[in-house]
Amino acid sequence: MIADPAALVTPDTGDTAWVLASSALVLLMTLPGLALFYGGLVRAKNVLSALLQCGAIAALASILWVFVGYTLAFGQVTNGWIGGGNAVMLMDLGTLRAGTAIPESTFALFQMTFAAITPALMVGAWVERARFSWVLGFCALWLLIVYAPVAHWLWGGGWLASQFGTLDFAGGLVVHTTAGVSALVVALLLGRREGFPQKPMLPHAPVLTMIGAALLWVGWFGFNGGSAIGANDNASSAILSTHVAASAAALTWLLCEKLSFGKPTSIGWATGAIAGLATITPAAVFVSPGAAIIFGAMGALVCYGAIQLVKNRWHIDDSLDVFAVHGVGGLLGTMLLAIFISPDLGGTGYFGDMTMTGQLGAQAIGIGAVALWSAVGTVIIALMVSIVFPLRVEEEAEQDGLDLTNHGERGWDLD
């Protein structure tokens, strides 16, 4: 591990290679991981729609990241709310990203893959009924207005990290809370699918969901391990915690299903694993592997309960449980971090004169600020875009399926 990256004048090749590899792993999470995960969970008549939305959002977010997204999130710190415009079009990037031993171009690439997957996570809230043109318009503005500022607040030297000491290692707030809260808001604005909740809307291809979840699990090694921005102990510790948290969560979810319904399912294994991964994400480098197992088990229990609450009690059609799994998992992990970072519990210890009580307060402030920004921003953006592109497809199109009505294709040859 480099003791003083700021003293380097040339990039460290080992660190650079690891972050480049991690960038590929994170992109793998979206393409094809998330696409397959969501594609298997929808009905057969909407499988291509789910896949295409993930792919199109990833492409659109990548282009926007080059134009202005990166500089909004990671440009020069001015007022702590948004990055300066010094890196528009990724021009004049530094030889090294400040505070790291890697080229700034490598750092920008790695962060691009985060910017690609975060809006794509929200696809699960509106599958089977949102208009494709609205999806792209909404995600484009959401990336610049919601995601980029929050990334700056926590990762780019902004006010939450610098003034309050809020911690988010790899995206419990920046990725999962923003996407989860926004997904819930869109689900409310969009309304329920025809027949929900009375009519069962079962996954048409659990095998695709299993494959997608497995790709997400492996890709998460780059998501969390790459966030160490170096090939070092932080990276290996984060990966170890990530893996055992997912393992504990998947097994806990299967146990919940066995006790509740009598049979563990493949969808349960996949959903549980993702819940554990989302829960450990903000804290992976700060807690011990033993604590990570607790994160995973608690993440599964709380997210399992959240699904029952959102769908069965509130009857909100967050179709693929984006808020209940990603949002709730990210929020839970963000708060647990404040406890298990304690050296008495095997954590790395608090920074400066921070205490457990102070860290709990800092994390709570972060949750409140990010959730509020995400919710308000989503309402405004969603309604603005709907003026130009109607939010929801027509009833006939929904009944026939979006694959055929929106894209003129079928996912499967049923003849």
VOPAGU-2260 file (C-alpha; in pm, 1 decimal, decimal comma):
REM VOPAGU-2260
SITE   aa  ch    i         X         Y         Z
SITE  MET   A    0       0,0       0,0       0,0
SITE  ILE   A    1     134,3     344,3     -89,0
SITE  ALA   A    2     193,8     546,8     226,9
SITE  ASP   A    3     162,8     886,1      61,4
SITE  PRO   A    4      -6,9     880,2    -280,4
SITE  ALA   A    5      17,8    1258,0    -302,5
SITE  ALA   A    6     396,3    1226,8    -318,6
SITE  LEU   A    7     384,9    1017,3    -635,7
SITE  VAL   A    8     448,7    1168,4    -974,7
SITE  THR   A    9     365,0     855,1   -1176,9
SITE  PRO   A   10      75,8     614,2   -1127,4
SITE  ASP   A   11     120,7     286,9    -942,2
SITE  THR   A   12      72,0      13,3   -1201,1
SITE  GLY   A   13     -63,4    -242,8    -957,2
SITE  ASP   A   14    -328,3     -10,6    -817,8
SITE  THR   A   15    -418,0     107,0   -1166,7
SITE  ALA   A   16    -457,4    -248,4   -1295,3
SITE  TRP   A   17    -682,8    -341,2   -1005,2
SITE  VAL   A   18    -912,8     -40,2   -1049,8
SITE  LEU   A   19    -932,6    -104,7   -1424,9
SITE  ALA   A   20   -1030,0    -465,9   -1354,2
SITE  SER   A   21   -1281,3    -346,4   -1095,7
SITE  SER   A   22   -1434,6    -114,5   -1354,0
SITE  ALA   A   23   -1499,2    -414,5   -1576,4
SITE  LEU   A   24   -1651,6    -604,9   -1283,7
SITE  VAL   A   25   -1887,9    -318,5   -1196,9
SITE  LEU   A   26   -1995,8    -284,2   -1559,9
SITE  LEU   A   27   -2057,8    -660,7   -1555,9
SITE  MET   A   28   -2302,8    -598,1   -1272,9
SITE  THR   A   29   -2521,1    -390,9   -1506,2
SITE  LEU   A   30   -2447,0    -566,6   -1832,9
SITE  PRO   A   31   -2555,0    -843,7   -1810,7
SITE  GLY   A   32   -2598,3    -899,7   -1433,1
SITE  LEU   A   33   -2875,0    -657,4   -1340,6
SITE  ALA   A   34   -3040,9    -696,2   -1680,8
SITE  LEU   A   35   -3071,3   -1074,1   -1636,8
SITE  PHE   A   36   -3174,2   -1039,2   -1272,5
SITE  TYR   A   37   -3463,3    -810,2   -1364,9
SITE  GLY   A   38   -3539,7    -989,2   -1691,0
SITE  GLY   A   39   -3610,8   -1312,9   -1510,4
SITE  LEU   A   40   -3835,3   -1147,0   -1252,6
SITE  VAL   A   41   -4083,2    -994,0   -1497,8
SITE  ARG   A   42   -4347,2   -1174,8   -1702,7
SITE  ALA   A   43   -4239,9   -1325,7   -2035,0
SITE  LYS   A   44   -4405,8   -1052,6   -2240,0
SITE  ASN   A   45   -4180,8    -787,3   -2081,5
SITE  VAL   A   46   -3841,5    -957,5   -2061,7
SITE  LEU   A   47   -3679,7    -767,8   -2350,1
SITE  SER   A   48   -3816,4    -439,4   -2220,2
SITE  ALA   A   49   -3641,4    -488,7   -1886,2
SITE  LEU   A   50   -3316,9    -593,8   -2053,2
SITE  LEU   A   51   -3323,2    -304,9   -2298,9
SITE  GLN   A   52   -3393,7     -44,3   -2035,4
SITE  CYS   A   53   -3089,6    -155,0   -1835,2
SITE  GLY   A   54   -2871,0    -150,0   -2145,7
SITE  ALA   A   55   -2994,9     185,1   -2275,2
SITE  ILE   A   56   -2963,4     353,5   -1934,4
SITE  ALA   A   57   -2606,8     227,9   -1896,2
SITE  ALA   A   58   -2513,2     366,7   -2237,2
SITE  LEU   A   59   -2685,5     700,1   -2177,7
SITE  ALA   A   60   -2533,6     744,2   -1831,5
SITE  SER   A   61   -2185,9     674,0   -1967,9
SITE  ILE   A   62   -2216,0     946,2   -2231,4
SITE  LEU   A   63   -2353,0    1197,4   -1981,0
SITE  TRP   A   64   -2073,7    1110,1   -1739,0
SITE  VAL   A   65   -1815,1    1217,6   -1996,0
SITE  PHE   A   66   -1998,5    1537,5   -2088,0
SITE  VAL   A   67   -2065,8    1677,2   -1742,4
SITE  GLY   A   68   -2153,1    1408,2   -1485,4
SITE  TYR   A   69   -1798,1    1346,0   -1368,0
SITE  THR   A   70   -1714,5    1709,6   -1313,5
SITE  LEU   A   71   -2040,3    1767,6   -1123,7
SITE  ALA   A   72   -1953,0    1482,0    -888,9
SITE  PHE   A   73   -1574,5    1497,3    -869,9
SITE  GLY   A   74   -1470,4    1834,4   -1008,3
SITE  GLN   A   75   -1289,9    2090,9    -795,3
SITE  VAL   A   76   -1456,5    2153,9    -461,5
SITE  THR   A   77   -1606,7    2503,3    -455,4
SITE  ASN   A   78   -1905,8    2533,5    -223,5
SITE  GLY   A   79   -1936,8    2170,3    -112,4
SITE  TRP   A   80   -2265,1    2117,6    -295,1
SITE  ILE   A   81   -2153,6    2047,7    -651,6
SITE  GLY   A   82   -1821,5    1995,9    -825,5
SITE  GLY   A   83   -1659,4    2266,3   -1035,8
SITE  GLY   A   84   -1652,9    2260,8   -1414,4
SITE  ASN   A   85   -1283,2    2192,1   -1455,5
SITE  ALA   A   86   -1336,8    1841,6   -1597,9
SITE  VAL   A   87   -1614,9    1904,0   -1850,7
SITE  MET   A   88   -1584,9    1648,2   -2133,3
SITE  LEU   A   89   -1310,1    1485,8   -1922,9
SITE  MET   A   90   -1061,1    1738,8   -2053,7
SITE  ASP   A   91    -741,7    1823,6   -1867,0
SITE  LEU   A   92    -760,3    1528,4   -1629,8
SITE  GLY   A   93    -470,9    1504,1   -1389,6
SITE  THR   A   94    -189,2    1254,0   -1417,7
SITE  LEU   A   95    -303,0    1129,5   -1077,9
SITE  ARG   A   96    -636,7    1158,6    -906,1
SITE  ALA   A   97    -568,2    1356,5    -588,3
SITE  GLY   A   98    -519,4    1130,8    -287,2
SITE  THR   A   99    -473,3     817,0    -496,2
SITE  ALA   A  100    -199,0     638,5    -684,5
SITE  ILE   A  101    -399,0     594,2   -1006,3
SITE  PRO   A  102    -451,0     814,5   -1313,7
SITE  GLU   A  103    -755,0    1039,1   -1297,4
SITE  SER   A  104    -877,9     879,3   -1620,2
SITE  THR   A  105    -886,5     541,8   -1440,9
SITE  PHE   A  106   -1075,0     695,9   -1150,1
SITE  ALA   A  107   -1324,5     859,1   -1388,7
SITE  LEU   A  108   -1379,8     526,0   -1564,8
SITE  PHE   A  109   -1439,7     343,9   -1237,2
SITE  GLN   A  110   -1689,3     605,4   -1121,6
SITE  MET   A  111   -1859,0     593,8   -1462,6
SITE  THR   A  112   -1958,6     234,0   -1399,1
SITE  PHE   A  113   -2123,7     339,5   -1071,6
SITE  ALA   A  114   -2309,5     614,2   -1256,3
SITE  ALA   A  115   -2430,9     352,2   -1504,8
SITE  ILE   A  116   -2569,7     101,6   -1256,6
SITE  THR   A  117   -2735,7     341,8   -1012,0
SITE  PRO   A  118   -3017,8     471,1   -1235,5
SITE  ALA   A  119   -3051,1     123,1   -1386,4
SITE  LEU   A  120   -3138,0     -11,2   -1040,1
SITE  MET   A  121   -3459,8     191,9   -1053,6
SITE  VAL   A  122   -3584,5      -3,9   -1356,0
SITE  GLY   A  123   -3720,3    -262,2   -1112,6
SITE  ALA   A  124   -3973,7     -11,2    -979,1
SITE  TRP   A  125   -4144,3      67,3   -1309,2
SITE  VAL   A  126   -4105,9    -247,3   -1520,7
SITE  GLU   A  127   -4401,7    -359,0   -1731,6
SITE  ARG   A  128   -4574,2     -19,2   -1744,3
SITE  ALA   A  129   -4335,0     277,1   -1792,0
SITE  ARG   A  130   -4289,6     434,6   -2135,0
SITE  PHE   A  131   -3937,9     384,3   -2274,9
SITE  SER   A  132   -3893,8     748,0   -2380,9
SITE  TRP   A  133   -3990,2     866,5   -2034,3
SITE  VAL   A  134   -3745,8     622,5   -1874,9
SITE  LEU   A  135   -3452,5     763,2   -2071,8
SITE  GLY   A  136   -3549,2    1126,3   -2017,5
SITE  PHE   A  137   -3601,8    1074,1   -1646,2
SITE  CYS   A  138   -3277,8     880,8   -1592,2
SITE  ALA   A  139   -3071,6    1139,2   -1782,3
SITE  LEU   A  140   -3188,5    1426,0   -1562,5
SITE  TRP   A  141   -3186,4    1214,1   -1246,9
SITE  LEU   A  142   -2820,3    1126,2   -1296,7
SITE  LEU   A  143   -2720,1    1493,5   -1315,0
SITE  ILE   A  144   -2960,0    1639,5   -1058,1
SITE  VAL   A  145   -2981,9    1366,9    -793,0
SITE  TYR   A  146   -2691,0    1125,4    -827,6
SITE  ALA   A  147   -2402,2    1358,6    -914,5
SITE  PRO   A  148   -2459,8    1605,7    -627,2
SITE  VAL   A  149   -2494,5    1326,0    -370,7
SITE  ALA   A  150   -2174,5    1165,5    -500,0
SITE  HIS   A  151   -2003,0    1501,1    -451,9
SITE  TRP   A  152   -2138,2    1543,6     -99,4
SITE  LEU   A  153   -1992,0    1211,8      14,8
SITE  TRP   A  154   -1709,5    1115,9    -221,7
SITE  GLY   A  155   -1603,0    1438,6    -390,3
SITE  GLY   A  156   -1510,1    1645,4     -86,0
SITE  GLY   A  157   -1859,7    1784,0     -32,7
SITE  TRP   A  158   -2039,6    1899,8     277,8
SITE  LEU   A  159   -2173,6    1573,9     422,1
SITE  ALA   A  160   -1831,0    1414,9     444,8
SITE  SER   A  161   -1626,6    1724,0     526,0
SITE  GLN   A  162   -1859,4    1899,5     771,6
SITE  PHE   A  163   -2041,8    1613,6     941,0
SITE  GLY   A  164   -1811,1    1314,8     890,0
SITE  THR   A  165   -2078,8    1100,0     724,2
SITE  LEU   A  166   -1923,6     777,9     593,5
SITE  ASP   A  167   -2021,9     577,9     287,1
SITE  PHE   A  168   -1749,2     351,1     160,8
SITE  ALA   A  169   -1898,1     220,8    -164,0
SITE  GLY   A  170   -2252,9     347,0    -205,0
SITE  GLY   A  171   -2498,3     270,4      73,4
SITE  LEU   A  172   -2613,2     630,2      44,3
SITE  VAL   A  173   -2479,5     740,5    -293,9
SITE  VAL   A  174   -2609,7     438,1    -483,3
SITE  HIS   A  175   -2864,4     238,3    -285,4
SITE  THR   A  176   -3042,2     511,5     -92,3
SITE  THR   A  177   -3073,7     745,4    -390,4
SITE  ALA   A  178   -3199,8     469,1    -619,8
SITE  GLY   A  179   -3418,0     304,8    -355,8
SITE  VAL   A  180   -3595,9     618,1    -238,3
SITE  SER   A  181   -3639,4     744,6    -594,6
SITE  ALA   A  182   -3777,3     406,2    -702,2
SITE  LEU   A  183   -4041,8     420,2    -429,8
SITE  VAL   A  184   -4144,1     771,5    -534,6
SITE  VAL   A  185   -4173,5     672,3    -901,5
SITE  ALA   A  186   -4377,4     364,5    -809,7
SITE  LEU   A  187   -4622,5     591,2    -627,1
SITE  LEU   A  188   -4640,2     839,7    -914,1
SITE  LEU   A  189   -4677,1     568,1   -1175,8
SITE  GLY   A  190   -4946,8     367,0   -1003,7
SITE  ARG   A  191   -4994,9      -7,9    -988,0
SITE  ARG   A  192   -4980,1    -254,9   -1271,5
SITE  GLU   A  193   -5317,7    -378,2   -1395,0
SITE  GLY   A  194   -5429,5    -647,8   -1154,3
SITE  PHE   A  195   -5189,9    -567,6    -870,2
SITE  PRO   A  196   -5209,4    -683,2    -593,1
SITE  GLN   A  197   -5495,3    -928,4    -654,4
SITE  LYS   A  198   -5347,5   -1101,5    -959,4
SITE  PRO   A  199   -5025,2   -1303,4    -908,6
SITE  MET   A  200   -4740,2   -1165,8   -1121,1
SITE  LEU   A  201   -4482,9   -1440,4   -1092,9
SITE  PRO   A  202   -4127,8   -1435,2   -1234,0
SITE  HIS   A  203   -4126,8   -1602,0   -1572,9
SITE  ALA   A  204   -3764,9   -1726,8   -1566,1
SITE  PRO   A  205   -3608,1   -1778,8   -1221,8
SITE  VAL   A  206   -3304,8   -1931,0   -1394,5
SITE  LEU   A  207   -3222,4   -1591,6   -1548,2
SITE  THR   A  208   -3260,8   -1425,9   -1209,8
SITE  MET   A  209   -3026,2   -1679,1   -1049,9
SITE  ILE   A  210   -2764,7   -1617,4   -1319,4
SITE  GLY   A  211   -2807,2   -1241,4   -1287,9
SITE  ALA   A  212   -2773,0   -1253,1    -909,6
SITE  ALA   A  213   -2459,2   -1464,7    -937,2
SITE  LEU   A  214   -2306,6   -1211,4   -1178,0
SITE  LEU   A  215   -2402,0    -928,1    -943,2
SITE  TRP   A  216   -2241,1   -1112,0    -650,9
SITE  VAL   A  217   -1912,9   -1158,8    -836,0
SITE  GLY   A  218   -1922,5    -808,9    -979,9
SITE  TRP   A  219   -1971,1    -668,0    -630,4
SITE  PHE   A  220   -1610,3    -767,8    -557,9
SITE  GLY   A  221   -1514,0    -487,2    -794,8
SITE  PHE   A  222   -1788,0    -258,5    -662,3
SITE  ASN   A  223   -1666,5    -275,8    -301,7
SITE  GLY   A  224   -1311,1    -397,6    -348,0
SITE  GLY   A  225   -1241,7    -144,0    -620,8
SITE  SER   A  226   -1365,2     136,8    -396,1
SITE  ALA   A  227   -1040,6      99,4    -202,5
SITE  ILE   A  228    -884,9     261,0    -515,4
SITE  GLY   A  229    -581,5      38,7    -483,2
SITE  ALA   A  230    -459,2    -320,3    -468,5
SITE  ASN   A  231    -414,8    -324,2     -93,9
SITE  ASP   A  232    -542,0    -460,0     236,1
SITE  ASN   A  233    -847,6    -237,2     221,0
SITE  ALA   A  234    -950,3    -400,1    -106,3
SITE  SER   A  235    -908,5    -756,4      18,9
SITE  SER   A  236   -1082,1    -676,8     349,0
SITE  ALA   A  237   -1374,4    -519,6     165,8
SITE  ILE   A  238   -1409,0    -819,8     -66,4
SITE  LEU   A  239   -1395,7   -1065,6     223,0
SITE  SER   A  240   -1666,6    -877,8     411,5
SITE  THR   A  241   -1873,9    -845,0      94,7
SITE  HIS   A  242   -1867,4   -1217,9      26,6
SITE  VAL   A  243   -1957,0   -1336,5     375,6
SITE  ALA   A  244   -2234,0   -1076,3     408,9
SITE  ALA   A  245   -2393,4   -1201,9      87,7
SITE  SER   A  246   -2353,9   -1561,4     201,5
SITE  ALA   A  247   -2517,3   -1494,7     537,9
SITE  ALA   A  248   -2800,3   -1299,8     377,4
SITE  ALA   A  249   -2878,7   -1564,3     115,9
SITE  LEU   A  250   -2897,2   -1838,3     380,0
SITE  THR   A  251   -3103,5   -1621,8     616,3
SITE  TRP   A  252   -3353,5   -1543,1     340,6
SITE  LEU   A  253   -3389,6   -1913,3     259,4
SITE  LEU   A  254   -3459,1   -1980,5     626,4
SITE  CYS   A  255   -3722,6   -1705,7     633,0
SITE  GLU   A  256   -3895,5   -1864,0     333,1
SITE  LYS   A  257   -3880,6   -2211,1     485,8
SITE  LEU   A  258   -4038,3   -2088,8     807,4
SITE  SER   A  259   -4297,4   -1873,5     628,3
SITE  PHE   A  260   -4399,7   -2086,0     329,8
SITE  GLY   A  261   -4243,9   -2425,7     385,6
SITE  LYS   A  262   -4009,4   -2411,5      84,4
SITE  PRO   A  263   -3689,9   -2215,8      10,3
SITE  THR   A  264   -3676,3   -2073,9    -343,5
SITE  SER   A  265   -3417,6   -1972,1    -597,9
SITE  ILE   A  266   -3569,6   -1623,4    -611,6
SITE  GLY   A  267   -3529,4   -1604,7    -234,6
SITE  TRP   A  268   -3162,4   -1697,3    -257,1
SITE  ALA   A  269   -3105,1   -1432,9    -522,3
SITE  THR   A  270   -3299,3   -1159,8    -343,7
SITE  GLY   A  271   -3137,0   -1238,7     -10,5
SITE  ALA   A  272   -2789,0   -1220,0    -156,6
SITE  ILE   A  273   -2859,6    -878,3    -309,2
SITE  ALA   A  274   -3002,6    -754,1      22,0
SITE  GLY   A  275   -2685,2    -858,1     201,8
SITE  LEU   A  276   -2465,3    -699,2     -61,6
SITE  ALA   A  277   -2653,4    -370,3     -41,4
SITE  THR   A  278   -2634,4    -372,7     338,3
SITE  ILE   A  279   -2257,2    -427,2     360,6
SITE  THR   A  280   -2172,3    -180,1      83,7
SITE  PRO   A  281   -2141,8     137,4     294,6
SITE  ALA   A  282   -1932,8     -35,9     560,2
SITE  ALA   A  283   -1730,2    -307,4     386,0
SITE  VAL   A  284   -1388,6    -160,8     461,8
SITE  PHE   A  285   -1471,3     -37,4     811,6
SITE  VAL   A  286   -1597,5    -356,3     980,4
SITE  SER   A  287   -1461,5    -701,8    1052,9
SITE  PRO   A  288   -1566,8   -1010,3     855,1
SITE  GLY   A  289   -1750,2   -1134,4    1163,9
SITE  ALA   A  290   -1949,5    -813,5    1177,4
SITE  ALA   A  291   -2016,0    -844,0     803,8
SITE  ILE   A  292   -2196,1   -1172,3     870,6
SITE  ILE   A  293   -2422,5    -983,7    1111,5
SITE  PHE   A  294   -2477,4    -715,6     844,3
SITE  GLY   A  295   -2583,7    -982,7     597,2
SITE  ALA   A  296   -2818,2   -1165,7     832,9
SITE  MET   A  297   -2979,2    -845,4     957,9
SITE  GLY   A  298   -3005,1    -712,3     604,7
SITE  ALA   A  299   -3196,6   -1022,2     496,8
SITE  LEU   A  300   -3433,2   -1009,6     793,8
SITE  VAL   A  301   -3509,5    -639,0     764,5
SITE  CYS   A  302   -3541,3    -636,7     384,0
SITE  TYR   A  303   -3762,1    -946,6     394,1
SITE  GLY   A  304   -3992,0    -764,5     632,3
SITE  ALA   A  305   -3978,4    -448,8     419,7
SITE  ILE   A  306   -4109,2    -636,7     115,1
SITE  GLN   A  307   -4406,2    -761,4     315,3
SITE  LEU   A  308   -4473,2    -408,2     438,1
SITE  VAL   A  309   -4440,8    -227,9     104,4
SITE  LYS   A  310   -4631,6    -477,7    -108,9
SITE  ASN   A  311   -4870,4    -652,9     126,4
SITE  ARG   A  312   -4955,5    -376,8     372,8
SITE  TRP   A  313   -4908,9     -56,6     173,8
SITE  HIS   A  314   -4991,8    -216,6    -164,8
SITE  ILE   A  315   -4723,2      -8,0    -337,7
SITE  ASP   A  316   -4623,2    -168,8    -667,6
SITE  ASP   A  317   -4248,1    -129,8    -642,0
SITE  SER   A  318   -4249,5    -420,4    -880,5
SITE  LEU   A  319   -3910,0    -580,1    -818,7
SITE  ASP   A  320   -3858,6    -447,9    -464,8
SITE  VAL   A  321   -3596,9    -182,5    -536,7
SITE  PHE   A  322   -3675,8      20,1    -225,8
SITE  ALA   A  323   -3728,5    -275,6       6,9
SITE  VAL   A  324   -3401,4    -443,2     -93,6
SITE  HIS   A  325   -3161,4    -174,9    -215,5
SITE  GLY   A  326   -3302,3     125,7     -32,9
SITE  VAL   A  327   -3368,4     -41,2     300,9
SITE  GLY   A  328   -3047,6    -243,8     281,1
SITE  GLY   A  329   -2839,7      65,3     210,2
SITE  LEU   A  330   -3006,8     260,3     490,4
SITE  LEU   A  331   -2961,6     -22,5     739,7
SITE  GLY   A  332   -2594,1     -70,4     653,2
SITE  THR   A  333   -2533,0     303,1     678,9
SITE  MET   A  334   -2655,0     305,9    1038,8
SITE  LEU   A  335   -2495,0     -24,5    1141,5
SITE  LEU   A  336   -2163,0     116,1    1020,8
SITE  ALA   A  337   -2166,1     367,5    1307,1
SITE  ILE   A  338   -2178,9      84,3    1558,9
SITE  PHE   A  339   -1954,9    -181,7    1410,8
SITE  ILE   A  340   -1675,1      54,5    1309,4
SITE  SER   A  341   -1594,7      59,0    1680,2
SITE  PRO   A  342   -1255,7    -103,4    1751,4
SITE  ASP   A  343   -1419,8    -281,1    2045,2
SITE  LEU   A  344   -1633,4    -466,3    1789,6
SITE  GLY   A  345   -1347,2    -539,9    1550,0
SITE  GLY   A  346   -1387,5    -229,1    1334,3
SITE  THR   A  347   -1120,4       6,5    1209,1
SITE  GLY   A  348   -1209,6     274,8    1463,4
SITE  TYR   A  349   -1360,0     621,5    1445,8
SITE  PHE   A  350   -1186,4     907,0    1266,9
SITE  GLY   A  351   -1045,1    1194,4    1469,7
SITE  ASP   A  352   -1240,8    1258,6    1790,0
SITE  MET   A  353   -1560,3    1099,0    1657,3
SITE  THR   A  354   -1754,5     875,5    1896,5
SITE  MET   A  355   -2022,9     613,5    1836,4
SITE  THR   A  356   -2295,7     860,6    1928,6
SITE  GLY   A  357   -2145,7    1124,6    1702,9
SITE  GLN   A  358   -2111,8     880,0    1414,2
SITE  LEU   A  359   -2471,8     767,5    1454,9
SITE  GLY   A  360   -2573,4    1132,0    1429,2
SITE  ALA   A  361   -2355,7    1188,5    1123,6
SITE  GLN   A  362   -2501,6     883,7     949,7
SITE  ALA   A  363   -2855,9     990,3    1035,0
SITE  ILE   A  364   -2792,4    1337,6     891,5
SITE  GLY   A  365   -2660,1    1176,2     575,8
SITE  ILE   A  366   -2966,4     954,6     545,4
SITE  GLY   A  367   -3204,0    1245,0     596,1
SITE  ALA   A  368   -3029,5    1472,3     346,8
SITE  VAL   A  369   -2988,5    1208,3      75,5
SITE  ALA   A  370   -3340,0    1066,8     113,0
SITE  LEU   A  371   -3499,1    1412,7     103,9
SITE  TRP   A  372   -3293,4    1526,0    -196,3
SITE  SER   A  373   -3372,3    1204,0    -380,9
SITE  ALA   A  374   -3746,0    1217,4    -309,4
SITE  VAL   A  375   -3798,8    1584,1    -394,3
SITE  GLY   A  376   -3570,6    1570,9    -697,7
SITE  THR   A  377   -3746,6    1261,8    -829,0
SITE  VAL   A  378   -4093,5    1415,4    -803,6
SITE  ILE   A  379   -3984,2    1728,9    -989,7
SITE  ILE   A  380   -3789,9    1543,8   -1260,5
SITE  ALA   A  381   -4056,6    1277,1   -1314,3
SITE  LEU   A  382   -4333,5    1532,9   -1360,1
SITE  MET   A  383   -4120,4    1758,5   -1579,5
SITE  VAL   A  384   -4031,9    1475,5   -1816,3
SITE  SER   A  385   -4393,3    1353,3   -1824,1
SITE  ILE   A  386   -4493,0    1684,7   -1984,7
SITE  VAL   A  387   -4294,2    1583,4   -2291,6
SITE  PHE   A  388   -4307,4    1203,7   -2267,8
SITE  PRO   A  389   -4608,5    1044,7   -2097,3
SITE  LEU   A  390   -4498,9     844,2   -1796,3
SITE  ARG   A  391   -4707,7     533,1   -1850,5
SITE  VAL   A  392   -4793,7     322,4   -2153,2
SITE  GLU   A  393   -5154,2     281,9   -2262,2
SITE  GLU   A  394   -5365,0       8,3   -2104,1
SITE  GLU   A  395   -5369,6    -203,6   -2420,0
SITE  ALA   A  396   -4991,4    -187,9   -2449,8
SITE  GLU   A  397   -4954,6    -297,1   -2088,8
SITE  GLN   A  398   -5186,0    -592,3   -2145,5
SITE  ASP   A  399   -5005,7    -703,5   -2462,0
SITE  GLY   A  400   -4660,9    -656,3   -2309,4
SITE  LEU   A  401   -4395,4    -393,7   -2369,7
SITE  ASP   A  402   -4169,0    -620,5   -2573,5
SITE  LEU   A  403   -4409,0    -622,5   -2866,3
SITE  THR   A  404   -4584,8    -287,3   -2826,3
SITE  ASN   A  405   -4278,9     -73,5   -2746,1
SITE  HIS   A  406   -4005,1    -258,0   -2932,4
SITE  GLY   A  407   -4168,4    -483,0   -3191,6
SITE  GLU   A  408   -3990,2    -791,7   -3061,8
SITE  ARG   A  409   -4054,4   -1099,3   -2850,8
SITE  GLY   A  410   -3812,4   -1233,4   -2596,9
SITE  TRP   A  411   -3899,2   -1591,3   -2674,2
SITE  ASP   A  412   -4027,8   -1773,7   -2981,6
SITE  LEU   A  413   -4349,5   -1921,0   -2850,6
SITE  ASP   A  414   -4459,2   -2079,9   -3181,9
